[in-house]
Amino acid sequence: VHVVESGGGLVQPGGSLRLSCTASGFAFSSYAMTWSRQAPGKEREPIARITRGSLAMDYSDSVRGRFTISRDNAKNMVYLQMNSLKPDDTGVYYCSTDDYKYMGQGTQVTVSS
């Protein structure tokens, strides 16, 4: 099983980033998928979730209206489009199955001027 996040980096406040997650080794289309993040000194928290067939997406209050989760089951990919980034969005972003059974190593996002 492999879950690999990419697309993180350093961005200025107000900027945008698109994170990608590629998965293999399990029945990707059978799982709802989640993006979580861990800010420095804080617990990891889920921020976006998408159902198996992309019929429903949920967001935490902290990112709703700014972030968009999507997936492509044909490519075993999950995406997180992040707009209007704030310094509080800084952290390590993780892609996982909704039950956290399969999770990647994370990608660092730093929002700073």
N, C-alpha and C positions, 0 to 999 in steps of 0.2 A: 504494500500500500504506500502510495506517495501522495502527499498534499503539499504543494509548493506555492507560496505567495510571492508576488513580485510587484514592482511599480512604486515602492516607497522611495522616500528621499527628502530633501530639504526644500521647503517652499515658503514663500512669504505669506504673511496674513492676507486673506482675501483671495489667495490663489486656489488652484485646482490640482488634483491628482486623480489618476485612475489606477486602482489596484486590481490585479488579476490573480486568480487562483486556479491552478490546474490540478486535477485529481486523476488518480489511476489506481487500479487494483481492487476496486470495490464497485458495487452497483450504484454509481453516482446518481442516476436518475430516480432511484428509489428513496433518496434522502432529501429532506429539507436541509438547507445549508445556512450557516450563520457566519457573519463577520463579528469578531470580538476585538476589543483593544485593551491594552494595559498601559495606563499612564504611569510615569515614574512615581514610585512609592505608593501605588494604589493597586487594588484588586483588579483582575481582568473582568471586563463587563461586556455582555453582548450588546451590539449596537444596531445590527440589521439582520433580518432573517427573511428567507424566501422559500416558499413551498416547492414541492417536487416539480410541479408543472408550471411554476411562475404565476399561479392564480392569485397569490396573496403575498404581500411584503409587509413586514413590520419593522418599525424603527424605534430606537430609544428617543426620549424627549430631547436629548442633547444633540442629536443629528438630524432629526426629522425636518424635512424641508430643504436640507442642504446636501444630504447624501442619497444616493440611489443604488440599490442592489439589483443585480440582474444575473441571469445564468443562460448558458447555452448547453443543453444536454447532449447535443450532437458532438460537441467538442470537449465535454467534461470540464467546463470552465464556469467560474463564478467571478463576477466583477463588482467593484465598489467604486462608483463615481463620487468623488468628494469635491464639493464646491464651497466657496466662501469659507475657506479654512481659517481656523482660529488657533492661537497658541495652545489653548486647552485641548485641541485635537492631537497634540503631540503624544506619541506612544508607539508601542509595537502592536501591529494589526495582525490578527490571526484569522485564518479561514478554517472552518471545521464543519463536520456534519452536525446537525442540530443537537444530537445527543453527545457531542464531543468525543465520539468513539474514534474518529479520525481527524487529526488536526495537524496543520503545518507548523513550521518553526517560526513563522512570523516575518514581517517586514517592517522596518523602522520608518515612521513618518515623523518629521520634525517641522513644525510651523514656527518660523522665527524670522525676524527682520535683521 
